[in-house]
Amino acid sequence: MIDNHMKGEKNMGQKIIVLLTALCILFCAVDVAQAARERVSVLGFTGGVAEEYRQAAVNRLTTALMQLDRFDVVERAEIEFILEEQHFQLAGLVDQAEAVEIGKILGIDLAFLSSVDRLTASWDYENKRYRGEAAITVKIIDIETGRLTAAVERKGTGTDSSRQSSLHKALEGCFGAGLMQTMQENFSLQSEVFRVEGRRLYFLQGMNWGVKEGMRYDIFRAEELFFDGLETNEQFAYRRQIGMVEVDDVLENLSQGDILWAMEPVRQGDILQEVSKPRKGLFGATPRVAAYRLDEEDKNKYTVIWEVRLGTELPFRNTAQLVLGFSSLDDVNTFDIGFEGGWDFPLVRGKLYFIARGGAALSFAFQSDASALGGYLAGTGGLKYYHNYGAGPRVELGVTGQYGPNFSRWTAEDEQDVTDDMPHPRVGLSGFGLRLGIFFPF
């Protein structure tokens, strides 16, 4: 009886601890979310242009900030209402000190005070349209310190049969993906690891912060250094990257993700820094040994097809590439242009991956004074090594399989069929081979 009573008290105590822990998480998440959303406002655009263009620029920048989903944006109507109550006029704002004063009245953290530096249109006689050109500068002011924290310059162009429309299109071009990318870099999200379960990582940021599935964070470990030899006995702090996580589940104030790689165990309190541009450009050279057959020969011969590749890559996940290839096989030269894409599957996370690639291409062949056109399908399976956890080059080694091209009809410059007159009437490149490639991210 006593044992049952003690067990009941123990179970009750465990439930209370779980409840208190849940409440603590909830309140921490709410506090963090509230602190994260800075209050910002677009105070206006200056410049020697008509009011309609300045107002259009205000609207475009306000929309861009709302789409970025990092701030609580005070819209124009609310600004005018608050300032009217304070008997303050926004018209004619050109001074940074005035922006700080108004920012304090509005209760904002950051003010965007910008300018239209250029807005012109000229008649394009060749295309019979107006060509508009625009340039803007977006200045970001910290209201608490009164300092200018950043200044972003953008340019845009636009064409239309109407001069006014061409100017609006040029101005709109200033607020494209380039500006959004710069803003995202300037206001990248930061957090701390809240919990780790195997490869799963949790942190107290969510939809209220603008976190979305697919976002990536670098994982840093903060460390302190002490130099006893210094007379000041000063303490130095720095951080080093130990991993990367990709978000795959987002709640209002909590997110979780898959640890893509970690050079050492991730632990609570490690720092998370958003990767503002997770997809990278990729350039590489991939010589490929391929089989080919001329005419009706019984045995395949082998040649090297020299390939240059340019594309994009989501490291440790997938890649898409434009492929340019060239080969020379017994007086027949070929030129290929195609596309290849595929996936990476981890063997050693952050280092070694199994790759599966597939693609298609058009192939042009030349011999004597004749040419032929063909196409092929190709696939690759092999290994990919990321040097320095993706910060360095990538090396690939794989087995390739290819169907086509099969050149069997050759034409001269006048499009006359000259197949029977060719030294090699039939050329086929179907078969298996090997590919070695090195890629550089940018």
VMD Tcl script that draws the C-alpha trace (Angstrom):
set ca {
  {0.00 0.00 0.00}
  {2.79 2.32 0.93}
  {4.69 1.31 -2.22}
  {1.67 2.13 -4.40}
  {1.32 5.49 -2.66}
  {5.00 6.28 -3.23}
  {4.75 5.23 -6.89}
  {1.73 7.49 -7.31}
  {3.60 10.44 -5.83}
  {6.57 9.68 -8.09}
  {4.38 9.57 -11.20}
  {2.68 12.80 -10.16}
  {6.06 14.45 -9.67}
  {7.18 13.34 -13.12}
  {4.02 14.75 -14.68}
  {4.55 18.08 -12.91}
  {8.14 18.24 -14.17}
  {7.02 17.49 -17.74}
  {4.29 20.15 -17.49}
  {6.68 22.77 -16.12}
  {9.21 21.94 -18.86}
  {6.53 22.32 -21.55}
  {5.40 25.65 -20.09}
  {8.99 26.83 -19.96}
  {9.50 25.93 -23.62}
  {6.27 27.71 -24.54}
  {7.11 30.93 -22.70}
  {10.70 30.91 -23.99}
  {9.47 30.45 -27.54}
  {6.95 33.29 -27.22}
  {9.55 35.65 -25.70}
  {12.10 34.81 -28.40}
  {9.54 35.26 -31.19}
  {8.46 38.64 -29.86}
  {12.07 39.81 -29.60}
  {12.89 38.64 -33.10}
  {10.42 40.69 -35.09}
  {11.93 44.12 -35.45}
  {9.50 46.92 -36.19}
  {10.47 48.73 -39.40}
  {9.07 51.34 -41.74}
  {9.72 52.82 -45.17}
  {9.71 56.55 -44.42}
  {9.96 57.64 -48.02}
  {11.97 58.14 -51.19}
  {13.65 61.40 -52.08}
  {14.85 62.49 -55.51}
  {14.01 64.91 -58.28}
  {11.21 62.81 -59.77}
  {7.44 63.11 -59.78}
  {5.52 62.07 -56.65}
  {3.87 59.12 -58.43}
  {7.28 57.48 -58.93}
  {8.41 58.13 -55.36}
  {5.16 56.66 -54.05}
  {5.51 53.66 -56.37}
  {9.01 53.08 -54.97}
  {7.66 53.25 -51.39}
  {5.00 50.67 -52.24}
  {7.47 48.34 -53.93}
  {9.97 48.46 -51.06}
  {7.21 47.96 -48.48}
  {5.97 44.92 -50.39}
  {9.53 43.53 -50.65}
  {10.03 43.85 -46.88}
  {6.73 42.11 -46.19}
  {7.65 39.28 -48.58}
  {10.99 38.89 -46.80}
  {8.93 38.06 -43.70}
  {11.58 39.16 -41.20}
  {9.94 42.28 -39.78}
  {6.76 43.84 -38.52}
  {6.33 46.43 -41.28}
  {4.51 49.64 -40.37}
  {2.52 50.57 -43.45}
  {1.99 54.05 -44.86}
  {-1.53 54.55 -43.52}
  {-0.44 53.72 -39.96}
  {2.59 56.02 -40.26}
  {0.46 58.96 -41.33}
  {-2.10 58.27 -38.59}
  {0.55 58.17 -35.83}
  {2.34 61.27 -37.11}
  {-0.94 63.16 -37.46}
  {-1.68 62.45 -33.81}
  {1.75 63.86 -32.93}
  {1.22 66.87 -35.23}
  {4.25 65.84 -37.31}
  {4.49 66.02 -41.10}
  {6.38 63.40 -43.13}
  {6.39 65.39 -46.38}
  {9.79 66.65 -47.51}
  {11.82 64.28 -45.34}
  {15.44 64.39 -46.50}
  {17.52 64.39 -43.34}
  {18.82 61.38 -41.39}
  {18.34 63.19 -38.09}
  {14.68 63.79 -38.95}
  {14.32 60.11 -39.81}
  {15.60 59.16 -36.35}
  {13.20 61.60 -34.69}
  {10.21 60.26 -36.62}
  {11.38 56.69 -36.02}
  {11.23 57.27 -32.27}
  {7.72 58.67 -32.58}
  {6.65 55.61 -34.57}
  {8.33 53.24 -32.13}
  {10.30 51.45 -34.85}
  {13.71 49.78 -34.73}
  {14.83 50.41 -38.30}
  {13.92 53.13 -40.79}
  {14.32 52.80 -44.56}
  {15.06 56.23 -45.98}
  {15.87 55.93 -49.67}
  {16.28 57.90 -52.87}
  {15.56 57.64 -56.58}
  {18.95 58.64 -57.95}
  {18.10 58.37 -61.65}
  {14.94 57.88 -63.68}
  {15.14 58.60 -67.39}
  {13.62 57.34 -70.65}
  {14.87 57.57 -74.23}
  {13.27 56.60 -77.52}
  {14.66 53.44 -79.13}
  {14.29 54.11 -82.87}
  {15.18 50.55 -83.82}
  {12.54 48.87 -81.64}
  {10.07 51.79 -81.71}
  {9.75 51.80 -77.91}
  {10.86 53.85 -74.93}
  {13.71 52.48 -72.86}
  {13.60 53.49 -69.20}
  {16.56 53.41 -66.82}
  {16.40 53.75 -63.04}
  {18.78 53.73 -60.09}
  {17.91 53.77 -56.39}
  {19.72 53.78 -53.05}
  {18.10 52.14 -50.03}
  {19.48 53.41 -46.71}
  {18.84 51.54 -43.46}
  {18.99 53.57 -40.26}
  {19.18 52.15 -36.73}
  {16.81 54.34 -34.72}
  {18.34 53.57 -31.32}
  {21.87 54.56 -32.32}
  {20.98 56.97 -35.13}
  {23.59 55.34 -37.34}
  {23.36 54.34 -40.97}
  {23.79 50.55 -40.88}
  {23.69 49.80 -44.62}
  {23.18 51.38 -48.03}
  {22.10 49.24 -50.99}
  {22.28 50.48 -54.59}
  {20.21 48.86 -57.35}
  {19.56 49.55 -61.04}
  {16.70 48.61 -63.35}
  {15.55 48.95 -66.95}
  {12.23 48.65 -68.75}
  {10.77 49.15 -72.21}
  {7.27 50.12 -73.34}
  {5.50 52.06 -76.06}
  {4.50 54.54 -73.35}
  {7.21 56.70 -71.77}
  {5.46 56.72 -68.41}
  {5.10 52.92 -68.40}
  {8.76 52.45 -69.33}
  {9.75 54.57 -66.31}
  {7.53 52.53 -63.98}
  {8.95 49.27 -65.36}
  {12.52 50.52 -64.93}
  {11.78 51.52 -61.34}
  {10.14 48.16 -60.68}
  {13.26 46.43 -61.97}
  {15.23 47.88 -59.08}
  {13.21 45.78 -56.62}
  {13.85 42.33 -58.07}
  {15.56 39.22 -56.77}
  {18.90 41.00 -56.37}
  {17.53 43.42 -53.79}
  {15.75 40.60 -51.94}
  {18.97 38.58 -51.83}
  {20.91 41.53 -50.45}
  {18.25 42.19 -47.82}
  {18.22 38.55 -46.81}
  {22.01 38.63 -46.38}
  {21.85 41.82 -44.30}
  {19.10 40.44 -42.06}
  {19.95 36.74 -41.90}
  {18.37 34.84 -39.03}
  {20.31 33.62 -36.01}
  {19.33 31.24 -33.26}
  {20.67 28.63 -30.84}
  {20.32 24.88 -30.76}
  {17.57 24.03 -28.28}
  {17.66 20.24 -28.46}
  {19.41 17.45 -30.36}
  {18.09 13.91 -30.91}
  {20.41 11.90 -33.14}
  {20.42 13.71 -36.48}
  {17.39 15.80 -35.52}
  {17.95 19.36 -34.32}
  {15.41 21.73 -32.73}
  {15.59 25.51 -32.29}
  {13.21 28.22 -31.05}
  {12.41 29.95 -34.32}
  {9.44 29.30 -36.53}
  {6.91 30.83 -38.89}
  {6.72 33.94 -36.68}
  {10.37 34.56 -37.55}
  {9.98 33.84 -41.26}
  {11.53 30.37 -41.08}
  {10.46 28.11 -43.95}
  {11.02 24.50 -44.89}
  {14.15 24.03 -46.95}
  {16.09 26.84 -45.27}
  {19.61 26.00 -44.13}
  {21.63 27.08 -41.13}
  {25.35 26.82 -40.47}
  {26.09 25.44 -37.02}
  {28.81 27.24 -35.06}
  {30.43 26.54 -31.72}
  {31.40 29.50 -29.59}
  {34.78 29.21 -27.91}
  {36.88 31.44 -25.71}
  {40.60 32.06 -25.82}
  {42.81 33.33 -23.02}
  {46.30 34.71 -23.60}
  {48.15 34.85 -20.31}
  {51.04 36.73 -21.86}
  {48.94 39.82 -22.55}
  {49.24 42.53 -19.92}
  {45.54 43.32 -20.28}
  {44.63 39.68 -19.56}
  {41.90 40.16 -22.16}
  {39.51 37.36 -23.09}
  {38.87 36.69 -26.78}
  {35.80 34.90 -28.12}
  {35.32 33.44 -31.57}
  {33.23 30.78 -33.24}
  {34.00 27.99 -35.68}
  {31.68 26.11 -37.97}
  {31.02 22.52 -36.97}
  {28.06 21.57 -39.17}
  {24.96 22.44 -41.19}
  {21.24 21.74 -40.75}
  {18.34 21.83 -43.23}
  {14.89 22.76 -41.90}
  {12.12 20.29 -42.75}
  {9.37 21.05 -40.21}
  {8.23 24.49 -38.99}
  {5.73 25.48 -36.29}
  {4.90 29.01 -35.13}
  {7.84 29.32 -32.72}
  {9.70 26.03 -33.13}
  {11.55 24.42 -36.04}
  {13.37 21.17 -36.56}
  {15.67 19.89 -39.23}
  {18.05 17.24 -40.46}
  {21.75 17.68 -39.65}
  {23.37 17.49 -43.08}
  {26.84 17.11 -41.61}
  {28.71 17.69 -38.37}
  {32.43 17.31 -37.73}
  {31.68 16.77 -34.03}
  {28.54 16.15 -31.97}
  {26.13 19.10 -31.99}
  {24.95 20.17 -28.56}
  {22.49 22.53 -26.93}
  {23.60 26.16 -27.06}
  {25.49 25.91 -30.35}
  {24.88 28.93 -32.60}
  {22.81 28.77 -35.79}
  {23.34 31.24 -38.64}
  {21.05 31.24 -41.67}
  {22.63 30.41 -45.03}
  {21.24 33.24 -47.14}
  {22.16 31.62 -50.45}
  {22.10 27.82 -50.07}
  {22.14 27.02 -53.80}
  {25.55 27.60 -55.36}
  {26.83 28.04 -58.88}
  {29.02 25.21 -60.13}
  {31.70 25.03 -62.81}
  {33.62 21.90 -63.72}
  {35.53 19.81 -66.23}
  {34.69 16.12 -66.64}
  {36.72 14.10 -69.15}
  {34.82 10.92 -69.98}
  {36.04 7.67 -71.53}
  {33.29 6.48 -73.90}
  {32.83 3.55 -76.27}
  {32.12 4.05 -79.95}
  {31.76 1.91 -83.07}
  {32.41 2.80 -86.70}
  {30.42 1.27 -89.57}
  {29.79 -2.42 -88.87}
  {32.91 -3.18 -86.85}
  {32.59 -6.01 -84.34}
  {34.50 -4.39 -81.51}
  {34.03 -1.10 -79.72}
  {36.79 1.46 -79.66}
  {37.25 4.01 -76.90}
  {37.83 7.74 -76.91}
  {37.90 10.63 -74.45}
  {35.00 13.06 -74.60}
  {36.06 16.37 -73.07}
  {33.19 18.01 -71.18}
  {32.73 21.42 -69.60}
  {29.82 21.81 -67.19}
  {28.10 24.88 -65.80}
  {25.13 24.74 -63.45}
  {23.78 25.04 -59.96}
  {24.02 22.82 -56.92}
  {22.24 22.42 -53.61}
  {25.20 20.92 -51.74}
  {24.68 17.40 -50.39}
  {21.29 17.15 -52.18}
  {21.11 17.73 -55.94}
  {22.60 19.39 -58.99}
  {21.53 20.62 -62.43}
  {24.10 21.24 -65.17}
  {24.47 22.43 -68.74}
  {26.92 20.10 -70.50}
  {29.18 21.00 -73.44}
  {31.24 18.14 -74.88}
  {33.77 17.59 -77.66}
  {35.43 14.44 -79.03}
  {37.48 13.26 -81.97}
  {37.17 9.67 -83.20}
  {38.94 8.52 -86.37}
  {38.42 11.67 -88.48}
  {34.91 12.21 -87.03}
  {34.49 15.13 -84.65}
  {31.47 15.49 -82.37}
  {30.07 18.40 -80.39}
  {27.43 17.86 -77.69}
  {25.15 20.23 -75.84}
  {22.79 18.89 -73.21}
  {21.41 18.90 -69.70}
  {22.07 16.65 -66.72}
  {20.59 16.52 -63.23}
  {20.67 14.19 -60.29}
  {20.82 13.51 -56.58}
  {23.42 12.89 -53.87}
  {22.91 10.14 -51.27}
  {25.08 10.31 -48.13}
  {27.66 7.65 -47.31}
  {29.79 9.83 -45.04}
  {27.81 13.01 -44.34}
  {29.51 16.17 -45.51}
  {32.25 14.19 -47.25}
  {31.37 11.19 -49.40}
  {28.16 10.62 -51.39}
  {26.76 8.16 -53.88}
  {25.52 10.03 -56.96}
  {22.82 9.17 -59.47}
  {22.68 11.35 -62.58}
  {20.62 11.35 -65.73}
  {20.55 13.57 -68.78}
  {19.95 14.07 -72.48}
  {21.77 15.96 -75.22}
  {21.91 16.87 -78.86}
  {25.03 15.77 -80.69}
  {26.50 17.19 -83.90}
  {29.04 15.18 -85.92}
  {31.38 16.36 -88.70}
  {33.56 14.46 -91.19}
  {34.97 15.61 -94.52}
  {32.49 18.24 -95.77}
  {29.40 16.64 -94.25}
  {27.54 16.76 -90.95}
  {25.00 14.70 -89.03}
  {22.65 15.28 -86.13}
  {21.73 12.90 -83.32}
  {20.72 12.72 -79.71}
  {21.46 10.56 -76.71}
  {20.32 9.63 -73.23}
  {22.92 9.11 -70.52}
  {23.14 8.05 -66.90}
  {25.90 8.03 -64.29}
  {26.34 6.25 -60.99}
  {29.36 6.72 -58.76}
  {30.95 8.60 -55.89}
  {31.29 12.29 -55.07}
  {33.70 13.76 -52.56}
  {33.18 17.20 -51.00}
  {36.48 18.74 -49.95}
  {36.36 20.70 -46.69}
  {32.65 19.97 -46.14}
  {31.57 21.74 -49.32}
  {33.76 24.82 -48.93}
  {36.27 23.44 -51.44}
  {36.09 21.65 -54.80}
  {34.11 18.48 -55.48}
  {35.56 15.38 -57.12}
  {33.37 12.82 -58.90}
  {34.18 9.34 -60.20}
  {31.47 7.33 -61.89}
  {30.43 4.70 -64.40}
  {28.46 6.08 -67.34}
  {25.94 4.42 -69.62}
  {24.84 6.02 -72.86}
  {22.30 5.26 -75.56}
  {23.15 7.06 -78.79}
  {23.87 9.12 -80.71}
  {23.79 6.92 -83.81}
  {24.80 8.86 -86.90}
  {23.59 7.13 -90.07}
  {22.68 10.00 -92.42}
  {25.25 12.59 -93.52}
  {24.37 15.73 -95.45}
  {26.47 18.29 -97.29}
  {26.10 22.06 -97.06}
  {23.37 21.97 -99.73}
  {21.51 19.40 -97.57}
  {22.16 16.67 -100.12}
  {22.45 13.14 -98.68}
  {26.10 12.07 -99.06}
  {26.09 9.11 -96.67}
  {27.37 6.62 -99.24}
  {30.35 8.84 -100.02}
  {31.56 9.11 -96.42}
  {34.62 7.29 -95.02}
  {32.41 6.32 -92.05}
  {28.74 6.03 -93.03}
  {27.68 4.81 -89.59}
  {28.97 6.04 -86.22}
  {27.47 4.90 -82.90}
  {28.39 5.98 -79.37}
  {26.15 3.73 -77.30}
  {27.92 1.89 -74.48}
  {29.54 2.19 -71.09}
  {32.48 4.21 -69.87}
  {34.10 6.07 -66.99}
  {33.95 9.71 -65.98}
  {36.22 11.72 -63.71}
  {35.24 15.26 -62.83}
  {36.31 18.17 -60.67}
  {33.92 21.00 -59.85}
  {34.37 24.40 -58.25}
  {31.51 26.21 -56.46}
  {30.96 29.95 -56.85}
}
mol new
graphics top color blue
foreach p $ca { graphics top sphere $p radius 0.5 }
foreach p [lrange $ca 0 end-1] q [lrange $ca 1 end] { graphics top cylinder $p $q radius 0.2 }
display resetview
